[in-house]
Amino acid sequence: MANGYSRHIFALIFQILTIGAIRLLTDAEEAAFLALVEARNFTRAAAACHLSQPAFSALVRQLEDAL
């Protein structure tokens, strides 16, 4: 059974793959997304991006809102 983070990551991937209008990701958004997919953990992904966890979460939220 997937944990909450896995479901969140898969939902993001699904949104990106099925979006009707193409929106280019900023470098920071792309790095955050890839770090989150790889780490499957917000805290570790934030550390990999050299961001605090709240700043990382805000960046991911910004990406979700744009999609």
N, C-alpha and C positions, 0 to 999 in steps of 0.2 A: 504494500500500500504506500503510495507516495505521501510524503509529508507536506506540510503547508507551503514550504519554500519550493518544492518540486512542482506543485500544482501552479504556483504563481509563475514560475519560470516557463512552464509549458503553455500557460495562458498567454504570456507575452510573446512567445514564439509563434503561437497560432495567430495572434493579432497581426504580427508583422508579416507572416506569410499570406494572410488572407485580406490584407488591407486593399481597398479599391484604389485609393490615390497614393501615389508614391511620395514618400517624405524622406528626404535624406537625413541620416543621423549625423549629429555633430560627433566630432572625435571623442569627446567625453562620454556621450551617450553610448556610442559603440563600444568603447572600452569598458564602461560599466556593465553593459549587457553581456558582453563576452566573459567578463570576470565573474558575473553572477551565474551564468550557465556553467562555467568551469568549476567554481567553488561550491555552488548550490547552497550558499550560506551568505547572508547579507554582511555579517561581521568580517568574514574572511575576504569576501569580494571587495569590501570597502578598504581593507588593509592593502590588498593587491593594487588598488587604484590610488593608494596614498591619500585616502579621504577618511574623515570621521564617519562613523556609521550613520548619524543623522544627515550629514551632507550627502552621503551615498544614497540613502533612502529618498532624499529630496530629488536627486538626479534621476533615479528610477521612476519616481512619481511624475516628474516632468516628461519623461519619455512616454509613460502610460497615458498621460493627459493628451499628448500630441497625437497618439494613435487612436 
